[in-house]
C-alpha cells in the first residue's frame, strides 16, 4: 500500500517530505520547491474547495484574503501540534475521497433511475431510492441530488455517516499512518516524538506540508481498496 502511495506522488513528480529534522535549518522549517500546483491538481473543483477550506481553518490564513507577502509571513508552531495537524489532514483526505465517491455514485443512481417509469406513462415513484437509502437526508429526491454539490452533501451527514466515511477500513491502513508519522516526527530508535520544540515556518510552508498530507490520505483510500481486492486485510 505504501509503495502504491509513493508511486502516485512520483507520477506527480512530487517528493514526500523527508524526516522533519532534515527540513529544518536554523530553527526554520521550509519546503522548496513547494509543488503546490501539482498537489492540488489531483482534486476535482468541488473537492479542492473543501481542501482549501480545511487548510484555511487549521492554518488560520485564508487563501482568498492572503497575498504573496502574507503567505510568507513566519509563524510558530509546536512540533507535537504539527504532527497532529498532519495526521488529521491525512484522515481528512481519506474522508473526502470516500465521501466524494459516495456522492458521485448517488448522483449517477438518481440520474439514471429518474429516466425510467414503471407500468405506465410518465414518471413514477421508483422504490429503488428507498431500497438503497440509508437515511432520507442523504439520498433525497430525484433531481435534488443532481443539483447538490459536494460541500452541501457532506454538510447533510449525521454522526454515523461521518464515521462511516472517515473510519479507516483496515488495520493495515491505520498502521501505515502511524509508521509514516513516526518516520516524519519520531526518533529513529524509539519512534517517539523527538522533541516538542517550537518550529518557525511560513504559512506557505505549512500549507504545502498539510496539502501533502491530504493527498496522502486520498491515495491511501485508493491503495487500500486496490489491495483489498487481492489480499484479505484485517478489518479495523
ABEGO torsion letter per residue (X at the ends): XAAAAAAAAAAAGBBBBBBAAAABBGGBBBBOBAGAAAAAAABBAAAAAAAAAAAAAAAGBBAAABBAAAAABBBBBBAAAAAAAAAAAAAAAAAAAAAAAAAAAAAAAAAAAAABBBGEBEBBBBAAAAAABABAAAAEBBGAAAABBAAAAAAABBAAAAAAAABBABAAAAAAAAAAAAAAABBAAAGBBABABBBBBBAAAAAAAAAAAAAAAAAAAAAAAAAAAABBBBBX
